[in-house]
Amino acid sequence: MKKILSVFLSLSLCAMMAACGGQSSSAPAAPASSGGSEAAAPAASAKTFKLGHSLTESSAFHKACVKFKEIVEEKSGGSIAVEIYANAALGSEGDMAEGLVMGTVDAALIGPSSVSKLEPTFEIFNLPYLFRDNAHADAVTMGEVGEHFKQSIYDASGVRPLSFWESGFRHYSNNKREINSPADMSGLLIRIPSSSVQAATLQALGASSTNIATGEIYIACSNGTIDGQESPIDTVVTSNFNEVQKYMVLDGHVYGVMGFLMNGKLFDSFTPEQQQLLMDAADEAGVYEREVRRTSEAEQLEKLKETMTINETPNKEEWKAAVQSVYDQYYDVFGRELIEQIENTAA
């Protein structure tokens, strides 16, 4: 008990020093004023927490995190302040997932492979070709299934989901050959997140996988350590993967469901009104994140086509049939009923 009290006092002292001393030099610059009143600016006594994500300041993630910060600070009257840390400054997504449990990370935006460290069933969202389109994905994550996972994540880990965002549909790219059918994946070494489901998917396609860190993907593609990677269009552009990849297929094998999560004890330290404000702000910023990502994707795709050969119209039924063995393998793990509930959710 004495050790816990000592840690708590130390953290409290650090928070007070941060509030009095201004933002850390490692944090991104504060967003430009949008005409808010002086009262909306964070007060010296504001309760401040750090929000981390793994991508660059030009990504849809970061833009939406800034939107979240603006909403929270304005609607709380400056009593809550948010510091944003991009570029995995608070650690990898896996590290941030662990930090959320331990209390060393306040809040973070992390993908399904990392959320599944907290609640293993969340790995269900890595099943290949599970979602038909954006409307289907929205209906699932913002509906009954999304609410189910908000509760199950909290029950399993004590971490509080505020909302679910997206990283978009993920696509395969490589340096070896054009991908016009599932058979063309054979023999390729593809970087994936740490996901047993995604590894099984590539195995079913005759390819192999590796889990090198996100920050190492560019160099590994450049020097031939790996043949390719898989990510959403936004990530390919903002991480400049098009400079080191020649071919891409828009197969959309996984729709990235991002967990916007907060340490449970930190969440509980807010008043009920503040808790609702945080959840509402996360939902509102999540809608904005989807709009930014989806609106910019067509323009980003045109940019990629300047340097890459892209198969924009793969036969999705052919690709899903090629990985049916993955579903057979995971029906008992995730539950056929939950998989079919997702598949059958009306958009």
C-alpha positions in Angstrom: 0.0 0.0 0.0 2.9 2.4 0.8 4.4 1.7 -2.5 1.2 2.4 -4.4 0.7 5.6 -2.4 4.3 6.7 -3.2 3.8 6.0 -6.9 0.5 7.9 -6.8 2.1 10.9 -5.1 5.0 10.9 -7.6 2.6 10.9 -10.6 0.5 13.6 -9.0 3.6 15.8 -8.6 4.6 15.2 -12.2 1.2 16.2 -13.4 1.3 19.4 -11.4 4.7 20.3 -12.7 3.5 19.6 -16.3 0.5 21.9 -15.8 2.6 24.7 -14.5 5.5 24.3 -16.8 3.7 24.1 -20.2 3.9 21.5 -22.9 6.8 19.2 -23.3 9.1 20.0 -26.2 8.4 16.4 -27.5 4.7 17.1 -27.9 3.3 18.3 -31.2 2.4 22.0 -31.4 -1.0 23.1 -30.0 -3.7 23.4 -32.7 -4.3 26.9 -34.0 -7.1 28.9 -32.3 -10.5 28.5 -33.8 -12.0 31.5 -32.3 -12.7 30.1 -28.9 -13.0 32.3 -25.9 -10.3 32.7 -23.3 -12.4 30.6 -20.9 -12.1 27.6 -23.2 -8.3 27.6 -23.0 -6.8 25.1 -20.5 -6.5 26.6 -17.0 -3.3 26.3 -14.9 -5.3 23.9 -12.7 -6.6 21.8 -15.7 -6.5 18.1 -15.4 -4.1 17.1 -18.2 -3.7 13.7 -19.9 -1.5 12.4 -22.8 -3.0 10.9 -25.9 -0.7 8.8 -28.1 -0.9 7.4 -31.6 1.7 5.7 -33.9 1.4 7.8 -37.2 2.7 11.1 -38.4 1.2 14.6 -37.8 -0.1 14.6 -41.4 -2.2 11.5 -40.8 -6.0 11.3 -40.4 -5.3 9.9 -36.9 -3.5 13.1 -35.8 -6.0 15.5 -37.4 -8.8 13.7 -35.5 -6.8 13.7 -32.3 -6.5 17.5 -32.6 -10.2 17.7 -33.2 -10.8 15.6 -30.0 -8.5 17.9 -28.1 -10.3 21.0 -29.3 -13.7 19.6 -28.4 -12.7 18.4 -24.9 -10.9 21.7 -24.0 -13.7 23.9 -25.3 -16.6 21.9 -23.8 -14.9 21.4 -20.5 -14.3 25.1 -20.2 -10.6 24.5 -20.0 -10.8 22.2 -17.0 -9.5 19.3 -19.0 -6.4 19.5 -21.2 -5.1 17.0 -23.8 -1.5 16.6 -25.0 -1.0 14.7 -28.2 2.0 12.5 -28.9 2.4 11.3 -32.5 4.9 9.0 -34.2 4.8 6.4 -31.5 6.4 8.8 -29.0 4.7 7.0 -26.2 5.8 3.6 -27.6 4.5 1.2 -30.2 0.8 0.3 -30.3 1.6 -2.9 -28.4 3.6 -0.9 -25.8 0.8 1.6 -25.4 -1.7 -1.3 -24.9 0.4 -2.6 -22.0 0.8 1.0 -20.7 -2.9 1.5 -20.6 -3.3 -1.4 -18.3 -0.3 -0.4 -16.1 -1.3 3.2 -15.9 1.9 4.5 -17.6 -0.1 5.5 -20.7 -3.2 7.7 -20.2 -5.0 7.3 -23.5 -4.1 5.9 -26.9 -5.4 5.0 -30.4 -4.4 1.4 -31.2 -5.3 -1.2 -33.8 -7.0 -4.6 -33.5 -3.8 -6.6 -33.1 -2.9 -4.5 -30.0 -6.4 -4.2 -28.6 -6.5 -8.0 -28.7 -3.7 -8.0 -26.1 -6.4 -6.6 -23.8 -9.3 -8.7 -25.1 -8.3 -11.6 -27.3 -11.6 -11.8 -29.1 -11.0 -8.4 -30.6 -8.7 -10.2 -33.0 -11.9 -11.2 -34.8 -11.6 -7.9 -36.8 -8.5 -9.3 -38.5 -10.5 -12.0 -40.2 -10.0 -11.6 -43.9 -12.8 -10.0 -46.0 -15.1 -9.8 -43.0 -16.5 -6.4 -44.0 -18.3 -5.6 -47.3 -17.7 -1.8 -47.3 -17.5 1.3 -45.2 -21.2 1.4 -44.5 -21.1 -2.2 -43.2 -18.1 -1.4 -41.0 -19.8 1.6 -39.5 -23.0 -0.3 -38.7 -20.9 -3.0 -36.9 -18.5 -0.8 -34.9 -21.1 1.9 -34.0 -23.8 -0.6 -33.3 -24.5 -3.6 -31.1 -21.2 -5.3 -31.8 -19.3 -2.2 -30.9 -21.1 -1.8 -27.6 -20.4 -5.5 -26.9 -16.6 -4.9 -27.3 -16.6 -1.7 -25.2 -17.9 -3.8 -22.3 -15.8 -6.9 -23.0 -12.5 -4.9 -23.2 -13.3 -3.2 -19.9 -14.3 -6.4 -18.2 -11.1 -8.2 -19.5 -8.5 -5.5 -18.8 -10.0 -2.6 -16.8 -9.1 -0.3 -19.8 -12.0 2.0 -20.8 -12.9 2.2 -24.5 -14.1 5.8 -25.4 -14.9 5.1 -29.0 -13.9 3.1 -32.1 -12.2 4.8 -35.0 -10.8 3.3 -38.2 -7.6 2.9 -40.1 -9.5 2.0 -43.2 -9.3 -1.0 -45.5 -5.9 -2.6 -45.7 -4.2 -3.6 -49.0 -1.2 -5.6 -50.0 1.8 -4.0 -51.7 5.1 -5.5 -52.9 8.1 -5.1 -55.1 8.1 -8.4 -56.9 5.1 -8.6 -59.2 1.6 -7.4 -60.1 -1.1 -9.0 -57.9 -4.0 -9.9 -60.2 -5.2 -13.0 -58.3 -4.7 -14.7 -55.0 -2.2 -17.1 -56.6 0.1 -14.1 -57.3 0.8 -13.8 -53.5 2.6 -17.1 -53.5 6.2 -16.9 -52.2 6.0 -13.3 -51.0 7.3 -12.2 -47.6 4.9 -9.5 -46.3 5.2 -7.4 -43.1 2.0 -7.6 -41.0 1.2 -6.5 -37.4 1.6 -9.1 -34.8 -1.6 -11.1 -35.6 -2.1 -14.8 -35.8 -5.1 -14.3 -38.0 -3.3 -12.2 -40.5 -0.4 -14.7 -40.5 -2.9 -17.5 -41.2 -4.4 -15.5 -44.0 -1.0 -15.1 -45.7 -0.3 -18.8 -45.2 -3.5 -19.6 -46.9 -2.5 -17.4 -49.8 0.9 -19.2 -50.1 2.9 -16.2 -48.7 4.8 -15.8 -45.5 4.9 -13.0 -42.9 7.1 -11.1 -40.5 6.3 -8.6 -37.7 9.1 -6.0 -37.9 8.3 -2.7 -36.2 6.3 0.0 -38.1 9.3 2.3 -38.1 11.4 -0.3 -39.9 9.0 -1.0 -42.8 10.3 1.7 -45.2 14.0 0.6 -44.9 13.1 -3.1 -45.1 11.1 -2.6 -48.3 13.9 -0.4 -49.7 16.7 -2.9 -49.0 14.8 -6.0 -49.9 14.6 -7.5 -46.4 10.9 -7.9 -47.1 9.0 -8.1 -50.4 6.0 -6.0 -49.2 3.7 -4.8 -46.5 0.0 -4.2 -46.0 -1.7 -1.1 -44.8 -4.5 1.5 -45.7 -4.0 3.9 -48.5 -3.5 6.8 -46.1 -0.6 5.0 -44.4 1.1 4.2 -47.7 1.0 7.9 -48.6 1.9 9.5 -45.2 4.7 6.9 -44.6 6.0 7.3 -48.2 5.8 3.5 -48.9 5.1 4.3 -52.5 8.8 5.3 -52.8 9.9 1.7 -52.0 6.9 -0.4 -53.3 6.0 -0.9 -57.0 2.8 -2.9 -56.9 -0.5 -2.8 -54.9 -3.8 -4.6 -55.0 -6.9 -3.0 -53.4 -8.1 -6.2 -51.9 -9.3 -4.7 -48.6 -8.5 -7.9 -46.7 -8.8 -6.3 -43.3 -10.8 -3.2 -42.1 -8.8 -1.7 -39.3 -11.0 -1.1 -36.3 -9.0 1.3 -34.0 -9.6 1.4 -30.3 -9.6 4.8 -28.7 -8.9 3.7 -25.1 -8.2 5.3 -21.8 -6.6 3.9 -18.6 -9.6 2.8 -16.4 -8.4 4.5 -13.2 -7.9 7.8 -15.0 -11.3 7.6 -16.6 -12.9 6.9 -13.2 -11.1 9.9 -11.7 -13.3 12.2 -13.9 -16.8 13.2 -12.8 -19.7 11.4 -14.6 -20.3 14.6 -16.6 -16.7 14.7 -17.7 -16.7 11.0 -18.6 -19.7 11.6 -20.9 -18.0 14.6 -22.4 -14.9 12.5 -23.2 -16.9 9.7 -24.8 -19.0 12.1 -26.8 -15.9 14.0 -27.9 -14.2 10.7 -29.0 -17.3 9.7 -31.0 -17.5 13.2 -32.7 -13.8 13.2 -33.5 -14.2 9.6 -34.8 -16.8 10.7 -37.3 -14.5 13.5 -38.4 -11.6 11.0 -38.7 -13.7 8.8 -41.0 -14.7 11.8 -43.1 -11.1 13.0 -43.5 -9.8 9.6 -44.4 -12.5 8.7 -46.8 -12.6 12.1 -48.5 -8.8 12.1 -49.1 -8.5 8.5 -50.2 -9.5 9.1 -53.9 -6.9 11.9 -54.2 -4.3 9.8 -52.4 -4.9 6.9 -54.7 -4.3 9.1 -57.7 -1.0 10.2 -56.2 0.0 6.5 -55.7 -0.8 5.7 -59.3 1.9 8.1 -60.4 4.6 5.7 -59.2 2.8 2.4 -58.5 1.0 -0.2 -60.6 -2.3 -0.8 -58.8 -5.0 -3.4 -59.3 -8.1 -1.5 -58.3 -10.7 -4.1 -59.2 -9.7 -7.5 -57.7 -12.4 -10.2 -57.6 -13.3 -10.1 -53.8 -15.3 -13.3 -53.9 -12.2 -15.1 -55.4 -10.0 -13.7 -52.6 -12.4 -14.7 -49.8 -12.8 -18.2 -51.2 -9.0 -18.5 -51.2 -8.9 -17.9 -47.4 -11.9 -19.9 -46.3 -9.5 -22.2 -44.3 -8.9 -19.2 -42.0 -12.5 -19.0 -41.0 -12.6 -22.8 -40.5 -9.7 -22.4 -38.2 -11.2 -19.6 -36.1 -14.9 -20.4 -35.9 -14.3 -22.1 -32.6 -11.9 -19.5 -31.3 -14.2 -16.4 -31.8 -17.5 -18.2 -32.0 -19.4 -18.8 -35.2 -22.4 -16.8 -33.9 -20.4 -13.6 -33.4 -18.7 -13.9 -36.8 -22.1 -14.4 -38.5 -23.6 -11.5 -36.5 -20.9 -9.3 -37.9 -21.3 -10.7 -41.4 -25.1 -10.3 -41.3 -25.2 -6.8 -39.8 -27.3 -4.6 -42.1 -25.6 -1.4 -43.3 
